[in-house]
């Protein structure tokens, strides 16, 4: 078991485009479906795995381009430390003052160690100024507990 880190920052309106944040349905539209439906399915099927947008289900980071992996660790504590570093880096820009609380952020990092050690994924998201959004995730791999059939992106 190991852990991969992912990070995305960008405009809130792009983050809100949920169509490219969810995987396509496993079954394509049946033959004879409306051309708009078939076209939309093809667009999502091609766009979802290539998009740098955070997936709605954290485990689906594993199907994204390998270039999006920000770090890989065997130890949960090291992966959680990466989260802590990113939280400290971005905390001054958090839109909510309560999200900037360093004690709260330290508790999140400590909780992440236990979650990752147990094989769970960890994902945090924060609104930043402008309005922008920050998404941080550490995904457990080989296998992923939520969706074990997903392949490791760096294998």
LORODO-71250 format. One record per residue (C-alpha): residue in one letter; z, x, y. Coordinates in nm, 4 decimals, always signed. Each point is the difference from the previous one (the first is absolute). Layout:
BEGIN
atom rest: A zz: Z xx: X yy: Y
...
This chain:
BEGIN
atom rest: X zz: +0.0000 xx: +0.0000 yy: +0.0000
atom rest: X zz: -0.0822 xx: +0.1192 yy: +0.3512
atom rest: X zz: -0.0350 xx: -0.1490 yy: +0.3473
atom rest: X zz: -0.2883 xx: -0.0148 yy: +0.2497
atom rest: X zz: +0.0520 xx: -0.0529 yy: +0.3735
atom rest: X zz: -0.2258 xx: -0.2043 yy: +0.2264
atom rest: X zz: +0.0038 xx: -0.0669 yy: +0.3723
atom rest: X zz: -0.2109 xx: -0.2125 yy: +0.2304
atom rest: X zz: +0.0244 xx: -0.0576 yy: +0.3734
atom rest: X zz: -0.2369 xx: -0.2062 yy: +0.2023
atom rest: X zz: -0.0570 xx: -0.3055 yy: +0.2132
atom rest: X zz: +0.1968 xx: -0.3070 yy: -0.1047
atom rest: X zz: -0.3154 xx: -0.2158 yy: +0.0002
atom rest: X zz: -0.1614 xx: +0.2296 yy: -0.2583
atom rest: X zz: +0.3152 xx: -0.0086 yy: -0.2129
atom rest: X zz: -0.0097 xx: -0.3807 yy: +0.0200
atom rest: X zz: -0.3453 xx: -0.0086 yy: -0.1695
atom rest: X zz: +0.1435 xx: -0.1021 yy: -0.3352
atom rest: X zz: -0.3372 xx: -0.0415 yy: -0.1723
atom rest: X zz: -0.0339 xx: +0.3762 yy: -0.0346
atom rest: X zz: +0.3675 xx: +0.0381 yy: -0.0923
atom rest: X zz: -0.0188 xx: -0.2007 yy: -0.3218
atom rest: X zz: -0.1969 xx: +0.0942 yy: -0.3103
atom rest: X zz: -0.2915 xx: -0.2197 yy: -0.1004
atom rest: X zz: +0.0640 xx: -0.2603 yy: -0.2649
atom rest: X zz: -0.0602 xx: +0.1525 yy: -0.3445
atom rest: X zz: -0.2693 xx: -0.2594 yy: -0.0718
atom rest: X zz: -0.3007 xx: -0.0207 yy: +0.2321
atom rest: X zz: -0.1171 xx: -0.3412 yy: +0.1180
atom rest: X zz: -0.1912 xx: -0.1852 yy: -0.2711
atom rest: X zz: -0.3785 xx: -0.0029 yy: +0.0000
atom rest: X zz: -0.1308 xx: -0.2676 yy: +0.2308
atom rest: X zz: +0.2831 xx: +0.0421 yy: +0.2530
atom rest: X zz: -0.0769 xx: -0.0225 yy: +0.3700
atom rest: X zz: -0.1671 xx: +0.3164 yy: +0.1298
atom rest: X zz: +0.2732 xx: +0.0390 yy: +0.2640
atom rest: X zz: +0.2655 xx: +0.0077 yy: -0.2727
atom rest: X zz: -0.1923 xx: +0.2561 yy: -0.2064
atom rest: X zz: -0.0641 xx: +0.2120 yy: +0.3088
atom rest: X zz: +0.3658 xx: -0.0080 yy: +0.1015
atom rest: X zz: +0.1079 xx: +0.0944 yy: -0.3531
atom rest: X zz: -0.2390 xx: +0.2970 yy: +0.0003
atom rest: X zz: +0.1241 xx: +0.1079 yy: +0.3430
atom rest: X zz: +0.3649 xx: -0.0048 yy: -0.1106
atom rest: X zz: -0.0774 xx: +0.1613 yy: -0.3376
atom rest: X zz: -0.1738 xx: +0.2902 yy: +0.1759
atom rest: X zz: +0.2286 xx: +0.0175 yy: +0.3034
atom rest: X zz: +0.3486 xx: -0.0280 yy: -0.1491
atom rest: X zz: +0.0060 xx: +0.3240 yy: -0.2017
atom rest: X zz: -0.1657 xx: +0.1971 yy: +0.2813
atom rest: X zz: +0.2123 xx: -0.1375 yy: +0.2838
atom rest: X zz: +0.2835 xx: +0.2056 yy: +0.1438
atom rest: X zz: +0.1925 xx: -0.3196 yy: +0.0797
atom rest: X zz: +0.3329 xx: -0.0432 yy: -0.1812
atom rest: X zz: -0.0378 xx: -0.2383 yy: -0.2927
atom rest: X zz: +0.2152 xx: -0.3138 yy: -0.0091
atom rest: X zz: +0.1382 xx: +0.1153 yy: -0.3363
atom rest: X zz: +0.1317 xx: +0.3544 yy: +0.0302
atom rest: X zz: -0.1189 xx: +0.1112 yy: -0.3466
atom rest: X zz: -0.3638 xx: -0.0504 yy: +0.1049
atom rest: X zz: +0.0196 xx: +0.3140 yy: +0.2141
atom rest: X zz: -0.0811 xx: +0.1693 yy: -0.3327
atom rest: X zz: -0.3602 xx: -0.1338 yy: +0.0090
atom rest: X zz: -0.0619 xx: +0.1295 yy: +0.3517
atom rest: X zz: -0.1829 xx: +0.3283 yy: +0.0697
atom rest: X zz: +0.1805 xx: +0.3084 yy: -0.1211
atom rest: X zz: -0.0256 xx: +0.1409 yy: +0.3531
atom rest: X zz: +0.2582 xx: -0.2553 yy: +0.1177
atom rest: X zz: +0.2783 xx: +0.1564 yy: -0.2097
atom rest: X zz: +0.2308 xx: +0.1747 yy: +0.2510
atom rest: X zz: +0.2163 xx: +0.1728 yy: -0.2588
atom rest: X zz: +0.0965 xx: -0.0021 yy: -0.3677
atom rest: X zz: +0.3434 xx: +0.0759 yy: -0.1441
atom rest: X zz: +0.1616 xx: -0.0029 yy: -0.3418
atom rest: X zz: +0.3444 xx: -0.0605 yy: +0.1490
atom rest: X zz: +0.0978 xx: -0.3275 yy: +0.1671
atom rest: X zz: +0.2244 xx: +0.1824 yy: +0.2455
atom rest: X zz: -0.2911 xx: +0.2089 yy: +0.1304
atom rest: X zz: -0.2215 xx: -0.3079 yy: +0.0419
atom rest: X zz: +0.2795 xx: -0.1818 yy: +0.1841
atom rest: X zz: +0.0436 xx: +0.3043 yy: +0.2249
atom rest: X zz: -0.3664 xx: -0.0384 yy: +0.1014
atom rest: X zz: +0.0756 xx: -0.3625 yy: +0.0916
atom rest: X zz: +0.2990 xx: +0.1140 yy: +0.2048
atom rest: X zz: -0.2102 xx: +0.2544 yy: +0.1871
atom rest: X zz: -0.2637 xx: -0.2591 yy: +0.0871
atom rest: X zz: +0.2656 xx: -0.2543 yy: +0.1072
atom rest: X zz: +0.1611 xx: +0.2602 yy: +0.2282
atom rest: X zz: -0.3405 xx: +0.0937 yy: +0.1407
atom rest: X zz: -0.1007 xx: -0.3575 yy: +0.0844
atom rest: X zz: +0.3394 xx: -0.1596 yy: +0.0781
atom rest: X zz: -0.0256 xx: +0.0637 yy: +0.3770
atom rest: X zz: -0.3167 xx: -0.2138 yy: +0.0011
atom rest: X zz: +0.1429 xx: -0.2941 yy: -0.2027
atom rest: X zz: -0.0432 xx: -0.3224 yy: +0.1964
atom rest: X zz: +0.3419 xx: -0.1300 yy: -0.1064
atom rest: X zz: +0.3048 xx: +0.1858 yy: +0.1254
atom rest: X zz: +0.1998 xx: -0.0966 yy: -0.3110
atom rest: X zz: -0.2649 xx: +0.1674 yy: -0.2192
atom rest: X zz: +0.0676 xx: +0.3275 yy: +0.1836
atom rest: X zz: +0.3630 xx: +0.0123 yy: -0.1157
atom rest: X zz: +0.0386 xx: +0.3373 yy: -0.1751
atom rest: X zz: +0.2821 xx: -0.1199 yy: -0.2259
atom rest: X zz: -0.2163 xx: -0.2875 yy: -0.1243
atom rest: X zz: -0.2951 xx: +0.2334 yy: -0.0573
atom rest: X zz: +0.2193 xx: +0.2430 yy: -0.1974
atom rest: X zz: +0.1139 xx: -0.2888 yy: -0.2222
atom rest: X zz: -0.3641 xx: -0.0927 yy: -0.0644
atom rest: X zz: -0.0800 xx: +0.3555 yy: -0.1078
atom rest: X zz: +0.3059 xx: +0.0146 yy: -0.2268
atom rest: X zz: -0.0949 xx: -0.3340 yy: -0.1573
atom rest: X zz: -0.3557 xx: +0.1278 yy: -0.0511
atom rest: X zz: +0.1301 xx: +0.2841 yy: -0.2182
atom rest: X zz: +0.1535 xx: -0.2496 yy: -0.2434
atom rest: X zz: -0.3009 xx: -0.2302 yy: +0.0018
atom rest: X zz: -0.2452 xx: +0.2826 yy: -0.0658
atom rest: X zz: +0.2218 xx: +0.1545 yy: -0.2652
atom rest: X zz: -0.0009 xx: -0.3363 yy: -0.1826
atom rest: X zz: -0.3820 xx: -0.0105 yy: +0.0086
atom rest: X zz: -0.0380 xx: -0.2509 yy: +0.2829
atom rest: X zz: -0.2282 xx: +0.0405 yy: +0.3009
atom rest: X zz: +0.1293 xx: +0.0155 yy: +0.3579
atom rest: X zz: -0.1831 xx: -0.1320 yy: +0.3044
atom rest: X zz: +0.1141 xx: -0.0260 yy: +0.3616
atom rest: X zz: -0.1881 xx: -0.1408 yy: +0.2957
atom rest: X zz: +0.0752 xx: +0.0057 yy: +0.3711
atom rest: X zz: -0.1604 xx: -0.1363 yy: +0.3114
atom rest: X zz: -0.0587 xx: +0.2729 yy: +0.2544
atom rest: X zz: -0.0835 xx: -0.0250 yy: +0.3677
atom rest: X zz: -0.3460 xx: -0.1073 yy: +0.1219
atom rest: X zz: +0.0152 xx: -0.2094 yy: -0.2494
atom rest: X zz: -0.0573 xx: +0.2255 yy: -0.2966
atom rest: X zz: +0.1356 xx: +0.0078 yy: -0.3513
atom rest: X zz: +0.1408 xx: +0.2734 yy: -0.2239
atom rest: X zz: -0.0098 xx: -0.0374 yy: -0.3776
atom rest: X zz: +0.1794 xx: +0.2501 yy: -0.2244
atom rest: X zz: -0.0041 xx: -0.0184 yy: -0.3780
atom rest: X zz: +0.1026 xx: +0.2090 yy: -0.2948
atom rest: X zz: -0.1555 xx: -0.1191 yy: -0.3234
atom rest: X zz: +0.1315 xx: +0.0939 yy: -0.3424
atom rest: X zz: -0.2743 xx: +0.1102 yy: -0.2337
atom rest: X zz: -0.0638 xx: +0.0657 yy: -0.3695
atom rest: X zz: +0.0494 xx: -0.2830 yy: -0.0526
atom rest: X zz: +0.0706 xx: -0.2276 yy: +0.2941
atom rest: X zz: +0.2672 xx: -0.2520 yy: -0.0948
atom rest: X zz: -0.1530 xx: -0.2918 yy: +0.1911
atom rest: X zz: -0.3596 xx: +0.0478 yy: -0.1209
atom rest: X zz: +0.0030 xx: +0.2531 yy: -0.2877
atom rest: X zz: -0.3757 xx: -0.0142 yy: -0.0607
atom rest: X zz: -0.0767 xx: +0.1668 yy: +0.3341
atom rest: X zz: -0.1138 xx: +0.3592 yy: -0.0450
atom rest: X zz: +0.1512 xx: +0.2965 yy: +0.1800
atom rest: X zz: -0.2167 xx: +0.0919 yy: +0.3003
atom rest: X zz: +0.0513 xx: +0.3742 yy: -0.0423
atom rest: X zz: -0.0278 xx: +0.0320 yy: -0.3779
